[in-house]
Amino acid sequence: MKNNPFPDRLSISAKGLWEAMRIGQKIRLIDLRTPADFEKWHIPGAECPDINEELKAGEFEVLETLDLHPDTPVVFICQEGILGKMAARTMSDLGYNAFALENGMLGWSALWDTMVLEIDSSNRIIQFRRLGKGCLSYMLISRNEALVIDPSLPPEVYQQVARQHRAFIKYVMETHLHADHLMRGLRLAQLCRARYLLPHKSPVDFRAEFYDEHFSLTSGNGELKALAMPGHTPESHTLVWNNQWIFTGDLIFHDAIGRPDLRVKNSGDLTTNARQLLTSMHKLISLFPDAFFFGGHFKDLSGLPDHILRFNRQDILRRYPNPDLWDKNLFPMIINDLPEPPPHFEEIIAYNRQGNFPAPPDDFRLEAGNNHCSTS
């Protein structure tokens, strides 16, 4: 098959699997983890036959009950790739077109791609999509200067993309202290000798440069301003580029609202944060009726478009109509319709406060799982 992403070996990378899924190649995805782990986080289209205990006991003959077709590629998925390799070897020896997902769901968590929005000949927005986790980060390039927002991927990813666009990274900014992924911005800024900027009141234990609502900077021929938008966290800010391109952090996404509970100590704090979040949403749609918004996450990988994810005021109002009734209609959802928190979120927050984190692959082990940063 032309452009066949499947290699001539018993494993396939997360990137290779993603390409096969994008072109619509027929594949069986067999998740060998427990149903409980599968329910929390899995690859779209995968099936979980509940054979984890048998496989761990060495009973690999159970794989022969899966009703596989010899001509249809099958990819076995586990947490870190070891059980998947054993399953792929077993079924390959029986004549099946079998593969293991390299590094399992940890490899899937690290999967990323980019989408580019060309504004004009000297200005562009690059959206980094961490596909397996649903995290979005951004690089704003004006002339040859780059500003990075909320980096969740290894620093070398942003360095590589900046070089491809003949730009140097001058600024790295966070919209808030993150709970779902490790903040790699400090290391990126150190490597690039860039300014690293955190919102005022960010609860960190390391020396940092802070910005507030009166902050602005010039990068290339673009101007970036900050607006306080508390609710997801007390220090949350939205970043405004040239009064037209709005980076909302975890306030609101194209398909959901940010959650207000990840750093609360009691129900009073939750209520306060939820009220602030709704106030910030009102502020957003009133200040920027004609702008484009770019969120910090997405929920659903299936159906993800081949273009940059963005939304506008009309999109928000279609999803959440009648802003005057948000306090009545959305407030109960924001405080009650909360999924499980991000995996290991308390440990991640602690690492982000300190400004350091484990080396690979332990960093991806800590982050493995859905981002769970939204309410709906």
Order of alpha helices (4+ residues) and beta strands (2+ residues): beta-alpha-beta-alpha-alpha-beta-alpha-beta-alpha-beta-beta-beta-beta-alpha-beta-alpha-beta-beta-beta-beta-beta-beta-alpha-beta-alpha-alpha-alpha-alpha-alpha
